[in-house]
Amino acid sequence: MAEHKNCYLICYDIRDPKRWRKAYNLLQGYGERMQYSIFRSWLSMRSREKLRWELEKILAPEDSLLLIRLSNQCVIGIPAYNRPGTWSSEAEAYKIV
């Protein structure tokens, strides 16, 4: 049985370009880049903790990291008050061919 996944916004402010690039490359494997330092990821509790652990190995004390879990109700409502195409639903993110 698959683990339940939640939508997370992952926001970061990393002072050093080398650490920023490492974090950016790591996050590309976990989700979709929304803006310069903001990613959207669908994560299970296990994958969220793994990601946090991997990021903590990269980040320095002066860097910032914020993970925000969005409820399913919030995720469903986001397209209603944003520009068209800004936020696709989870169902649209994966297509079976």
C-alpha positions in Angstrom: 0.0 0.0 0.0 1.4 3.4 -0.9 2.1 6.0 1.7 -0.1 9.1 1.9 1.5 12.2 0.4 1.0 15.8 1.2 1.9 18.9 -0.8 4.7 20.9 0.6 6.1 24.3 -0.3 9.9 24.3 0.4 11.4 27.7 0.7 15.0 28.5 1.3 17.5 31.3 1.6 21.1 30.0 1.2 23.9 32.5 1.4 26.7 30.6 -0.4 26.3 29.9 -4.2 27.9 26.4 -3.8 25.5 25.4 -1.1 22.6 26.9 -3.0 23.5 24.9 -6.1 23.7 21.6 -4.0 20.3 22.3 -2.4 18.8 23.3 -5.8 20.0 20.0 -7.4 18.8 18.0 -4.5 15.3 19.6 -4.6 15.0 19.0 -8.3 14.8 15.3 -7.5 12.0 15.9 -5.1 9.7 18.3 -6.8 8.9 21.2 -9.1 10.5 24.6 -8.9 7.9 27.3 -8.6 10.1 30.3 -8.1 13.8 31.1 -7.6 14.0 29.6 -4.1 10.6 27.9 -3.8 9.8 24.3 -4.7 6.5 22.3 -4.6 6.8 18.7 -3.7 4.4 15.8 -3.0 6.0 14.0 -0.1 5.2 11.2 2.3 6.3 11.6 5.9 9.2 9.3 5.2 10.4 11.2 2.1 9.9 14.5 3.8 12.2 13.5 6.7 14.8 12.1 4.3 14.8 15.4 2.4 15.2 17.4 5.6 18.1 15.2 6.6 19.8 15.6 3.2 19.2 19.4 3.3 20.6 19.7 6.8 23.9 18.1 5.6 24.1 20.9 3.0 22.9 24.0 4.9 25.0 26.2 7.2 23.7 27.8 10.4 23.2 31.2 8.6 20.9 29.6 5.9 17.1 29.4 6.2 14.8 26.5 5.3 11.0 26.5 5.6 8.8 23.5 4.8 5.1 24.3 4.7 2.5 21.5 4.4 -0.6 22.5 2.5 -3.9 20.8 3.3 -5.7 19.1 0.5 -8.4 21.7 0.7 -5.9 24.5 0.3 -4.3 22.7 -2.7 -7.6 22.3 -4.5 -8.5 26.0 -4.0 -5.2 27.5 -5.2 -6.0 27.6 -8.9 -9.2 29.6 -8.2 -7.3 32.8 -7.1 -4.1 32.7 -9.2 -3.1 33.2 -12.8 -4.1 30.3 -15.1 -1.4 27.7 -15.3 0.4 28.9 -12.2 -0.6 25.8 -10.2 -1.5 22.5 -11.7 -3.2 19.8 -9.7 -1.5 16.6 -8.6 -3.6 14.6 -11.1 -2.3 16.7 -14.0 1.3 16.4 -12.9 1.4 12.7 -13.9 0.1 11.3 -17.1 0.0 7.6 -18.0 0.9 7.1 -21.6 
